[in-house]
Amino acid sequence: MRGRPLLYTSYEDEQALLPTWTKRIAVAVLLGFLVILIPFQLVPGFRFLGEGDWMTLLGLVAIFAIGALGLHILTGLGGQVSLGQAFFMGVGAYTAAALGGPSGKALLGLGLPMWVWLPAAGLVAAFVGVLVAPTAVRVRGIYLAIVTLGLVFVGQWLWINWVSLTGGSQSGRRFPNFEFRLWGEEGDPIVDLTADSVWFGVDVSGEVKTYLFLIVLLIVFAVVAKNIQRTRSGRAFMAIRDRDVAAEVMGVAEARNKALAFAISSFYAGVCGALWGSFIGLLIPESFSLFLSIQFLAILLIGGVGTVTGTLLGATFVTLLPRLVRDFTELLGDTAQGDGLFAGIADIFVSTGLDDFGLISTLPGTSPGFTVFQFNLILYGVLLIVFLVFEPLGLYGIWIRIKNYWRSWPFSY
């Protein structure tokens, strides 16, 4: 109702995906910004976002957001703390490599088209998740985290030693490209997302095409995740999360719903791993490490546990953070080598030589200080502590505070 956006006259209106016109317009503007304005460099002052390196980085944001949405379903909705996201990503990635990679004597590969290996990566990961679920549902809390943590170490041992599938330690293997082909088609693919082309008289790079494809996939997976939250199963997940014993007493099948949450989350992770491998092109088995799982947990906690919006915000923040730290470090390094007040301040934070002591080293290995990678690890830890202590709802909680302030302005209630 006009002027009373929180007044609903039916359950259907209240449970709508976008219940208010404000949200519908905001989502339409955001989609236009992501799909049209950014890739085609139509935003004044932000045209650099449409360049190749930033398109690659934003495509990586979309891939990691898909994997984080899977963890959101398992941990945010189901309340099952998991550190095994890297393992299921590895399952999906190497399923895609085995099915879509070129056939050869040294490495497994069937050369199947993308419309086969991409969904198969999610299905195989979901099947493995179902196999793991009976063991995982017997424990909860920190014990479940330890069980899923063990999966990461088992997976790393498996990927390193299964050389015919993964290419072996420090060597890796090539993953299939983003190409759409018919079954057994020879020659050029129907659609090659990695090659430059012309659309309606406009030159479109391979990076932009890949980015648009990943954004479309992200929209589909985000809508599915949001709708799962509104289904009977989604409500069962949240009931188990809030009080599992009470939910079971009320008739919620705890074991079945936990297994279902594991399967859905594993499907998301498998697709994420397949997309990541094909997007990067070459991955080594060591890529699917504990640190990768920690990254996804950081996405969830920093963005906001239990919300799709928070998960997307967290994926954007955590994925872009290393690039922003690197660019800011380079800026401080250039400033420190100049003259003036700002040069002295910048010199405190960066180290530019053997005898120069600073927090971050601009010459890793030859000057004291943390490398950018080490500093990012520290920053992840600090941010996790800060958000857990001061803002448990993460970036989504900050957004809610801002929205509520303007909703009640100029009054405080």
N, C-alpha and C positions, 0 to 999 in steps of 0.2 A: 504494500500500500504506500502511496506517495507520502513522503515525509516520515514514514514509520517502517524502515527497512527490516526491522527485526520482528515485525508482526506477521505471523503466518496463519492462514486460515485453513490449511490442510497439511497432512503429513507429506503429501506428494511435493508441495511447494518447499517445505522445510528440508526435505531430503534431496532436493535437486542438486545436480552437479555444480551449477552456478546459480544460486537462488536469487541473486539481486542483479539489477541492470548495471550497477557499478562494477561488479565482478565480471560480468559479461563484456563490458566495454574495455575494462582493464586487460582481460585476457586477449581480446581481439587486437588491442594496441600492441601488447607484448609479442603476439605472434607475427604481426606485421613488422615489428622491429627486428625480430629474429630471422624471419624468412625473406624479407625484402630489403629493408633498410641497411642492415649490417653487411650481408654478403655482397650487395651491389654498391657499397660505399656511398650511400645516400644520406648519411648522418654527418652534418657539418661538425668538424672537430674530432670526430671518431672514425674518419675514413680509414685509418690504419687497421681497424678491426677487420676490414675486408681483404687485407693482404694475406699472402699465402701462409706465413708463419702463425698469424693469429687465427686464421681459419682452421689450421691444424690444431691449435690449442683449444679452440671452442668446440671442435669436433671431439676432442678428447674429453671435454666437459660432458658432452652428451652421452658418450660411452660410459663414463664412470657414474653418471646420474642413473643410467639404466641398472647398473649393478647395485647402486645404493638403494634404489627403489625395491629391489629384491630383499635387501637386508632390512629395509623399513617394514616390509610385510612380516618378516620373521621376528624381528626384535621390537620394532615400534608398535606393531599391532599384536603379535603373538606373545611378546614378552620373553622370548627365548634368546638369550645372549649368545651370539655366535662369533667365533673368530676364524671360521673356516671358509670365508668367502673366497679367499685366494685359491683354495683347493678346488672348489666348484668352477671357478673361472678357468683353472687349468684344464679341468675335464672338458669344458666346452671348447676351449681353444684348440686342444689337440684332437678332439672329435672333428672340428672343422678342418684341421690340417690333414687328418687321415682321409676324410671324405672328399674334400675339395682340392687337396694338393695334387700336383702332377704325379703320375705313376712312375715308379723307378725301382731299381734294385736296392739302393741304399736306404731309402725312406719309404714308409707306407704312404700311399696316395692313390685315390681312385679317380681323381679328376672330375668329380661330379659338379653340377652347376650350383650357383649360390642359393637358389631357392630350395635346394636340398640340404646343403651342409649347414646353413644358418639355423633353421628351425631344429635340425637334428642335434646341433650342439646344445640347445636348450633342453631337448627331450632326454638326451643321454644324461646330462647333468641332473635333471629332475629324477630320472630313474635311480641314479646313484644316491640322490638325496632321500628317496624313499627307502633304499636299502639301509642307509645310515639312521633313519628316523627311529626305528624300534629301539635302538640302543640309546639314542639321544633323548627320547621322551621319558626314559626311566629316571633321568636326573634333571635337576633344574639349578638355576642360579650360577654360581661360580663353578660348580661341577660340570655343567653343560658347556661353559666356556672352555674348560680344560679339555673336554672330549673333542670339541671342534678344533681346538688348538692342535691336538694330536693329529687331526686330519691334514693340517698344513705340512707337518713334518713328514708324515707318510707320503703325501703327494710330492714333496720335494725329492725324497729318495726315489720315488717311482719315476718322476720325470727325468731325473739325472741319469738313471740307469737304463731306462727304456730308450736306447739310442735310436732304434729303427723308427720310433714314433716322433721323438722330440729333437733328434739331432745331437744329443749329448750335451754335457756341461760346457759352458762358455762357447759353444758352437751354434746351437739352436738350429732352426730351420725356417724356410720361407713359408708364409701362409698364403692361401688363395686371395686373389684380388677381388675388389668390389666390381664384379662383372656379371651381367645377366645374360645367360645363354640358354638355348633350348637343349634338350637332352641329346648329347652326342654331337652338337653343332661344331663344325670346324671353321677356322678363319676368325674374322673379327666378331666380337660379341654384339648382341643387339644393343645393349647399353653398357658403356664403359665409364664408370664413375671416376676413374683416375686420370682420364685423358681430357685435354682441353677441347672445347667445342664452341659452337655459336648457337645461341638461343634467341630467335626473333631478332636477329641482327646485332645481338649483344654478345661479346666474347665472355665466355664463362670458363674459368679455370677448373682443373680437376679437383683442387682443394675445395672450391665453392660447391661443386656438385656433391662431393662426399659429405661436406658439412650439411647440406640440405637433406640428403638422404638420412643422415644420423639424427637430425632434428625431427624429421617425420617419424622415425622409429621411436624417439624419445617421447613424442606426443602420444603415440599409440600406447606405449607401455605406461606412461603416467596416467592416462585416462583409465586403463585397465586397473592399475593399482588403486586409483581413487574409487572406482566402482566396486572393487573387492571389499573395500572398507564399508560399503553400504549394503553388502549382501548378508545373507544369513550366516555364511561362513566367516565373513569379516567380523560380524558382531560376536560370533563364538570365539574368534581369536582374541578379541578385546576382553571378553568375559574371563577367559583363561588367564590372560595377562593380569587382570586386576585382582582376581581371587580364584585360583584354579580349583580348589576344593569346593567352594561354593558353586562354581559353574558346573562341576560334575554332579553335584547334588541336585541341581536344577535340570539335569538331563543333557548337558552338553557333553558330547563324546570327546573327552580330552585327548586320548591317544590318537584318534583318527584326525582330529583337527590339527594337532601338532605335526603329524606326519604330512598333512596337506600343506601347512605353512612351510615346512621344509621343502616340499616338492616345488611349490610356486617360487620360493626364494631361490632354489637351486636352478630353476629354469631361467630366471632373470640373470643369475650369475653366469650360467653357461653361455647365454647369448652375449652377455657383456664380454666374456673372455674371447669368444670367437670374433666379435667386432674389434676388440683391442688388438688381437693378433694380426688380423687382416689390415687394420688401420696402420699399425707400426710396420708391418711387413716381415720383420725378423725379430723373434723373441727367443731368449735363452731360458732354460728351465728355472734358473735362479730368480727369474722375474716374479714367479708366483710364490712369494715369500711371506713371512709373518708381517713384514712391514706393509705389504699391500693390504692385508686384512686390517691392520691398524688404521690405514688410511680410510677405509670404508667405515670403520667404527667412528673415526674422527668426523667424517662427513655427517654421520647420523647425529652425533652428540653436539657438534658445532651448529649444524643447521636446525636441529629441533627434532627430538624423537617423537614418532607417532603422527607426523604430518607429511603429506606429499610436498607441500610448499617448502617446508623446512628442509626436506631431503634435497630438493633441487637447489635451494640456496646454499646448503652445505657443500654439495658437489661442485658448484661454481666457485665458491670461496676456496676450498681446499685444493682444487685443481689449478686455479690461477695463482695461488699464493706463491709457489716456487718461482714462477716467472716474474711476479711483481717484486719479490725479494731480490732476484738476480738483477733486474733492471734498476732497482733502487740502489743496490750495491755498486753497480757500474757508475751511476750518477754520483754517488758519494765519493767514489774513487777519483773521478774526473774533477770533482769539486775540491778534494783534498790536495790535489797537485797544483791548484791555483793559489791565488793570494786573497787576503781579506779575512773577515770574521768567519764567514761560512766555511772557509777552508780549514780553519782551526777546529771548528765544531765537527766537520766531516772526518777529520783526521783521528778523532777520538773513536769513531765507530768502525773505521776500515783500516786495514794494514796494507800498505803499498810497497813494502820493501823488507829486507832482512832485519834492519834495525828499527823498524816502525811497528809499534805494538798497537793493535786495534782489535775490535770485537770480531770482525769478519775479514777474512783474507781475500784480497783481489788477485793474488798470485798463489793459488793453492800449492803447497809443497815447498815453496821458497820463502814464504813470509808467515809470521805467527798469526794466530787467530783461527776461528772456525771457518771451514769451507761453507759454501752456500748450502750444500746438502746437509751438513751437520747442523747449521743454524736452523734449517727448516725442521729438522727433527726436534730440536729444542723448542722451537716455536709451536709445533704441534702439541707437545706436552704442556707447555704453558697455557695455550688456548683451551685445551681440554680441562685443565684445573680451573681456570678462570670461569669458563662457561658452566661447569658443574657446580661451582660454589656460588657464583653470583647471578647466573642466568640459566637455570636448568632447561628452559625451553629454547635456548640457543638463539640463532638469528631470527627465527620465527617469533620468538618471544619479544625480541626488540621491535620487530615489525608490529606486533599486536599492541605494544605500548605506544608506539607512534600513532597508530590508527585510533586507539582509544582516546589519546590526547586530543586529536583534532575532532573526534566525534563529540567530545564533551566541551571543547573550547567555546566560549571563554570561562566556562564554569569548571570546577574541579571535581564534579561528581557526574 
